[in-house]
Protein backbone atom coordinates (compact mmCIF):
# COMPACT_ATOMS: atom_id res chain seq x y z
CA UNK A 1 0.00 0.00 0.00
CA UNK A 2 1.28 3.47 -0.87
CA UNK A 3 0.64 6.33 1.52
CA UNK A 4 0.09 9.78 0.12
CA UNK A 5 1.70 12.32 2.42
CA UNK A 6 1.52 16.08 2.40
CA UNK A 7 4.26 18.22 3.81
CA UNK A 8 3.09 20.45 6.59
CA UNK A 9 3.14 24.06 5.47
CA UNK A 10 5.86 26.11 7.09
CA UNK A 11 4.46 29.17 8.88
CA UNK A 12 5.22 32.42 7.09
CA UNK A 13 7.96 34.50 8.64
CA UNK A 14 6.97 37.78 10.27
CA UNK A 15 9.48 40.64 10.12
CA UNK A 16 9.35 43.72 12.32
CA UNK A 17 11.64 46.72 12.61
CA UNK A 18 12.14 48.07 16.12
CA UNK A 19 13.66 51.41 17.09
CA UNK A 20 13.39 53.56 20.19
CA UNK A 21 14.43 56.81 21.87
CA UNK A 22 14.23 59.12 18.85
CA UNK A 23 13.74 62.03 21.28
CA UNK A 24 12.26 64.58 18.91
CA UNK A 25 14.79 64.11 16.08
CA UNK A 26 12.87 64.62 12.85
CA UNK A 27 15.37 63.01 10.43
CA UNK A 28 15.67 60.00 12.75
CA UNK A 29 11.90 59.55 12.85
CA UNK A 30 11.63 59.92 9.07
CA UNK A 31 14.27 57.22 8.62
CA UNK A 32 12.29 55.01 10.98
CA UNK A 33 9.13 55.30 8.90
CA UNK A 34 11.06 54.83 5.65
CA UNK A 35 12.62 51.67 7.11
CA UNK A 36 9.38 49.81 6.37
CA UNK A 37 10.05 49.90 2.63
CA UNK A 38 13.85 49.93 2.88
CA UNK A 39 14.06 46.73 4.93
CA UNK A 40 10.88 45.14 3.62
CA UNK A 41 9.29 44.52 7.02
CA UNK A 42 5.71 43.74 7.98
CA UNK A 43 5.45 46.11 10.96
CA UNK A 44 7.22 49.02 12.63
CA UNK A 45 7.53 49.31 16.41
CA UNK A 46 8.68 52.55 18.05
CA UNK A 47 9.54 51.92 21.67
CA UNK A 48 9.11 55.22 23.47
CA UNK A 49 10.82 58.50 24.37
CA UNK A 50 9.57 60.22 21.25
CA UNK A 51 9.69 63.64 22.93
CA UNK A 52 12.64 66.03 22.56
CA UNK A 53 14.71 67.21 25.48
CA UNK A 54 14.50 71.00 25.33
CA UNK A 55 13.17 74.20 23.76
CA UNK A 56 15.52 76.64 22.00
CA UNK A 57 14.08 80.20 21.97
CA UNK A 58 14.81 82.30 18.86
CA UNK A 59 14.62 86.08 19.32
CA UNK A 60 13.43 88.52 16.67
CA UNK A 61 16.00 91.28 16.27
CA UNK A 62 15.98 94.58 14.38
CA UNK A 63 16.37 94.53 10.61
CA UNK A 64 14.71 91.16 10.10
CA UNK A 65 17.45 89.25 11.90
CA UNK A 66 17.19 86.59 14.60
CA UNK A 67 19.41 85.43 17.45
CA UNK A 68 19.63 82.23 19.47
CA UNK A 69 21.90 80.30 21.78
CA UNK A 70 22.42 76.57 21.27
CA UNK A 71 24.63 74.54 23.60
CA UNK A 72 26.22 77.74 24.92
CA UNK A 73 27.10 78.94 21.40
CA UNK A 74 25.48 82.18 20.14
CA UNK A 75 23.95 82.31 16.67
CA UNK A 76 23.03 85.41 14.65
CA UNK A 77 20.70 84.59 11.78
CA UNK A 78 20.59 87.22 9.06
CA UNK A 79 17.30 86.33 7.38
CA UNK A 80 14.40 83.89 7.15
CA UNK A 81 16.48 81.46 5.09
CA UNK A 82 19.13 81.19 7.80
CA UNK A 83 16.36 80.89 10.38
CA UNK A 84 14.88 77.92 8.53
CA UNK A 85 18.29 76.24 8.26
CA UNK A 86 18.94 76.76 11.97
CA UNK A 87 15.53 75.37 12.93
CA UNK A 88 16.20 72.31 10.75
CA UNK A 89 19.55 71.78 12.49
CA UNK A 90 17.89 72.04 15.89
CA UNK A 91 15.17 69.57 14.85
CA UNK A 92 17.86 67.08 13.81
CA UNK A 93 19.25 67.24 17.34
CA UNK A 94 15.78 66.55 18.72
CA UNK A 95 15.16 70.01 20.19
CA UNK A 96 12.27 72.39 19.56
CA UNK A 97 12.31 76.05 18.52
CA UNK A 98 9.97 78.97 19.17
CA UNK A 99 10.37 82.43 17.63
CA UNK A 100 9.57 85.30 19.99
CA UNK A 101 10.30 88.93 20.77
CA UNK A 102 12.85 89.88 23.45
CA UNK A 103 9.93 90.96 25.64
CA UNK A 104 8.22 87.59 25.24
CA UNK A 105 11.51 85.87 26.04
CA UNK A 106 11.87 87.89 29.24
CA UNK A 107 8.40 86.77 30.31
CA UNK A 108 9.27 83.16 29.48
CA UNK A 109 12.54 83.29 31.39
CA UNK A 110 10.73 84.38 34.53
CA UNK A 111 7.84 81.91 34.37
CA UNK A 112 8.67 78.19 34.62
CA UNK A 113 5.07 77.14 34.00
CA UNK A 114 4.90 79.19 30.80
CA UNK A 115 8.21 77.71 29.61
CA UNK A 116 6.85 74.23 30.16
CA UNK A 117 3.62 75.09 28.35
CA UNK A 118 5.45 76.42 25.27
CA UNK A 119 7.76 73.39 25.28
CA UNK A 120 4.84 70.98 25.35
CA UNK A 121 3.00 72.91 22.64
CA UNK A 122 6.01 72.57 20.36
CA UNK A 123 6.40 68.88 21.25
CA UNK A 124 2.77 68.22 20.32
CA UNK A 125 3.06 70.14 17.05
CA UNK A 126 6.09 68.10 16.00
CA UNK A 127 4.31 64.88 16.83
CA UNK A 128 1.38 65.97 14.66
CA UNK A 129 3.82 66.53 11.77
CA UNK A 130 5.32 63.10 12.36
CA UNK A 131 1.94 61.38 12.39
CA UNK A 132 0.99 63.05 9.11
CA UNK A 133 4.29 61.95 7.58
CA UNK A 134 3.79 58.37 8.79
CA UNK A 135 0.29 58.14 7.34
CA UNK A 136 1.45 59.55 4.00
CA UNK A 137 4.42 57.19 3.67
CA UNK A 138 2.58 54.08 4.80
CA UNK A 139 -0.55 54.77 2.75
CA UNK A 140 -1.53 51.92 0.43
CA UNK A 141 0.71 49.49 2.33
CA UNK A 142 -0.28 46.82 4.87
CA UNK A 143 2.37 48.08 7.32
CA UNK A 144 1.26 49.34 10.71
CA UNK A 145 3.42 51.51 12.95
CA UNK A 146 2.99 50.71 16.66
CA UNK A 147 4.04 53.54 18.99
CA UNK A 148 4.28 53.61 22.76
CA UNK A 149 5.48 56.28 25.16
CA UNK A 150 8.60 56.29 27.30
CA UNK A 151 9.56 57.74 30.65
CA UNK A 152 10.34 61.12 29.03
CA UNK A 153 6.97 61.46 27.31
CA UNK A 154 4.44 63.65 29.17
CA UNK A 155 0.72 62.78 29.28
CA UNK A 156 -0.09 65.26 26.50
CA UNK A 157 2.01 63.24 24.06
CA UNK A 158 0.21 59.99 24.84
CA UNK A 159 -3.16 61.74 24.62
CA UNK A 160 -2.25 63.22 21.24
CA UNK A 161 -1.24 59.80 19.95
CA UNK A 162 -4.67 58.47 20.88
CA UNK A 163 -6.50 61.44 19.39
CA UNK A 164 -4.70 61.82 16.07
CA UNK A 165 -3.43 58.36 15.14
CA UNK A 166 -4.79 57.32 11.77
CA UNK A 167 -5.15 54.09 9.84
CA UNK A 168 -1.48 53.13 9.91
CA UNK A 169 -0.32 54.45 13.31
CA UNK A 170 -1.41 52.34 16.27
CA UNK A 171 -0.94 53.69 19.83
CA UNK A 172 -0.22 50.66 22.01
CA UNK A 173 0.72 51.98 25.46
CA UNK A 174 -0.61 49.66 28.16
CA UNK A 175 -2.32 47.40 25.62
CA UNK A 176 -2.06 43.91 24.19
CA UNK A 177 -2.23 44.12 20.38
CA UNK A 178 -2.27 41.34 17.81
CA UNK A 179 0.41 41.16 15.12
CA UNK A 180 0.53 39.03 11.97
CA UNK A 181 -3.24 38.40 11.98
CA UNK A 182 -3.16 37.15 15.55
CA UNK A 183 -0.06 34.95 15.26
CA UNK A 184 1.68 37.08 17.90
CA UNK A 185 0.60 39.31 20.77
CA UNK A 186 2.61 42.38 21.76
CA UNK A 187 2.20 44.02 25.17
CA UNK A 188 3.67 47.49 25.69
CA UNK A 189 4.68 49.54 28.72
CA UNK A 190 6.55 52.84 28.56
CA UNK A 191 7.35 53.52 32.21
CA UNK A 192 10.84 53.31 33.68
CA UNK A 193 12.20 52.65 37.13
CA UNK A 194 13.51 55.81 38.90
CA UNK A 195 16.29 57.83 37.22
CA UNK A 196 18.45 60.77 38.38
CA UNK A 197 16.54 63.03 35.97
CA UNK A 198 13.07 62.82 37.55
CA UNK A 199 11.29 62.38 34.23
CA UNK A 200 7.48 62.42 33.81
CA UNK A 201 6.84 58.67 33.88
CA UNK A 202 9.02 56.99 36.46
CA UNK A 203 7.65 54.46 38.95
CA UNK A 204 9.12 52.37 41.74
CA UNK A 205 9.75 48.67 41.19
CA UNK A 206 6.60 47.58 43.02
CA UNK A 207 4.45 49.78 40.80
CA UNK A 208 6.31 48.56 37.72
CA UNK A 209 5.60 44.94 38.68
CA UNK A 210 1.91 45.75 39.17
CA UNK A 211 1.67 47.50 35.80
CA UNK A 212 3.33 44.56 34.08
CA UNK A 213 0.83 42.20 35.72
CA UNK A 214 -2.02 44.40 34.49
CA UNK A 215 -0.82 44.56 30.89
CA UNK A 216 -0.29 40.78 30.61
CA UNK A 217 -3.54 39.90 32.40
CA UNK A 218 -5.51 37.33 30.43
CA UNK A 219 -2.49 35.93 28.58
CA UNK A 220 -1.71 32.31 29.39
CA UNK A 221 0.64 31.06 26.67
CA UNK A 222 3.69 33.32 26.27
CA UNK A 223 5.42 31.32 23.54
CA UNK A 224 4.29 33.89 20.94
CA UNK A 225 4.15 36.98 23.13
CA UNK A 226 6.35 40.04 22.58
CA UNK A 227 7.21 42.38 25.44
CA UNK A 228 7.68 45.99 24.31
CA UNK A 229 8.89 47.46 27.60
CA UNK A 230 10.83 50.72 27.50
CA UNK A 231 12.91 49.86 30.57
CA UNK A 232 15.45 47.07 30.04
CA UNK A 233 15.96 44.25 32.55
CA UNK A 234 18.44 45.07 35.31
CA UNK A 235 22.02 43.77 35.07
CA UNK A 236 21.41 42.37 31.59
CA UNK A 237 24.10 44.28 29.60
CA UNK A 238 21.15 46.02 27.88
CA UNK A 239 21.12 48.55 30.74
CA UNK A 240 24.79 49.39 31.32
CA UNK A 241 25.54 53.09 31.72
CA UNK A 242 27.66 55.47 33.82
CA UNK A 243 26.71 55.83 37.48
CA UNK A 244 25.60 59.39 38.27
CA UNK A 245 26.01 61.46 41.43
CA UNK A 246 22.53 62.78 42.27
CA UNK A 247 23.83 65.28 44.81
CA UNK A 248 24.96 67.66 42.04
CA UNK A 249 22.76 69.73 39.72
CA UNK A 250 22.82 68.48 37.05
CA UNK A 251 23.92 64.96 38.07
CA UNK A 252 27.57 64.20 37.25
CA UNK A 253 29.34 60.98 36.29
CA UNK A 254 30.99 59.07 39.13
CA UNK A 255 34.57 58.11 38.30
CA UNK A 256 37.15 55.73 39.74
CA UNK A 257 40.78 55.90 38.68
CA UNK A 258 39.80 58.47 36.06
CA UNK A 259 37.27 56.12 34.44
CA UNK A 260 33.45 56.25 34.62
CA UNK A 261 31.88 53.79 37.03
CA UNK A 262 29.38 51.65 35.11
CA UNK A 263 26.33 49.88 36.51
CA UNK A 264 23.06 48.25 35.46
CA UNK A 265 20.31 50.88 35.49
CA UNK A 266 17.48 48.64 34.33
CA UNK A 267 14.37 47.42 36.08
CA UNK A 268 14.27 44.51 38.51
CA UNK A 269 10.53 44.06 37.89
CA UNK A 270 11.07 43.82 34.13
CA UNK A 271 13.78 41.20 34.57
CA UNK A 272 11.66 39.15 36.96
CA UNK A 273 8.73 39.24 34.52
CA UNK A 274 10.92 38.03 31.65
CA UNK A 275 12.43 35.25 33.76
CA UNK A 276 9.04 34.11 35.03
CA UNK A 277 6.91 34.41 31.89
CA UNK A 278 9.54 33.72 29.20
CA UNK A 279 8.02 35.62 26.26
CA UNK A 280 9.31 34.89 22.78
CA UNK A 281 10.83 38.36 22.34
CA UNK A 282 11.48 41.35 24.59
CA UNK A 283 12.10 44.82 23.09
CA UNK A 284 13.76 47.56 25.15
CA UNK A 285 15.36 51.01 25.00
CA UNK A 286 15.94 53.75 27.59
CA UNK A 287 19.71 53.22 27.94
CA UNK A 288 20.98 54.66 24.67
CA UNK A 289 24.57 53.45 24.94
CA UNK A 290 23.73 49.83 25.81
CA UNK A 291 22.99 48.43 22.37
CA UNK A 292 22.88 44.67 22.29
CA UNK A 293 21.16 41.32 22.02
CA UNK A 294 20.95 38.68 24.77
CA UNK A 295 19.08 35.54 25.83
CA UNK A 296 17.23 35.28 29.13
CA UNK A 297 16.17 31.66 29.13
CA UNK A 298 14.16 31.16 25.93
CA UNK A 299 13.54 34.91 25.58
CA UNK A 300 15.50 36.96 23.05
CA UNK A 301 15.94 40.48 24.45
CA UNK A 302 17.05 43.44 22.34
CA UNK A 303 18.11 47.05 22.90
CA UNK A 304 19.01 48.67 19.54
CA UNK A 305 20.48 51.74 21.26
CA UNK A 306 20.04 55.34 20.12
CA UNK A 307 22.09 58.05 18.43
CA UNK A 308 19.17 60.36 17.71
CA UNK A 309 21.22 63.53 18.29
CA UNK A 310 23.33 62.77 15.22
CA UNK A 311 20.29 61.98 13.11
CA UNK A 312 21.35 58.31 13.09
CA UNK A 313 18.67 55.63 13.27
CA UNK A 314 19.71 52.58 15.25
CA UNK A 315 17.29 49.69 15.02
CA UNK A 316 16.73 45.96 14.93
CA UNK A 317 15.19 43.81 12.20
CA UNK A 318 13.59 40.84 13.95
CA UNK A 319 12.37 37.83 11.99
CA UNK A 320 9.91 35.55 13.76
CA UNK A 321 9.06 32.08 12.49
CA UNK A 322 6.33 30.29 14.40
CA UNK A 323 7.30 30.15 18.06
CA UNK A 324 10.96 31.03 17.58
CA UNK A 325 13.09 34.06 16.81
CA UNK A 326 14.70 33.20 13.52
CA UNK A 327 17.11 36.14 13.41
CA UNK A 328 17.89 39.59 14.80
CA UNK A 329 19.92 42.07 12.79
CA UNK A 330 21.03 45.29 14.48
CA UNK A 331 21.08 48.20 12.03
CA UNK A 332 22.47 51.72 11.87
CA UNK A 333 22.04 54.40 9.25
Secondary structure, DSSP 8 states (H G I E B T S, - for coil): -------------EEEEEE---TT-HHHHHHHHHHHHHHT-SEEEE-S--S-S-EEEEEE-GGG-EEEEETTEEEEE-SHHHHHHHHHHHHHHT-EEEEE-HHHHHHHHT-HHHHHHHHHHHHHHHHHHHHHHHHHHHTTSS-EEEE---TT--HHHHHHHHHH--SSEEE-TT-EEEETTTTEEEEEE--BS--TT--TTB--HHHHHHHHHHHHTT----TTEEEEESS-BTTSSSSEEE-EETTSSS-EE-EETTEE-EEE-SBHHHHHHHHHH--SEEEE-S-TT--EEEEETTEEEEE---BGGGTB-EEEEEEEETTEEEEEEEEE-
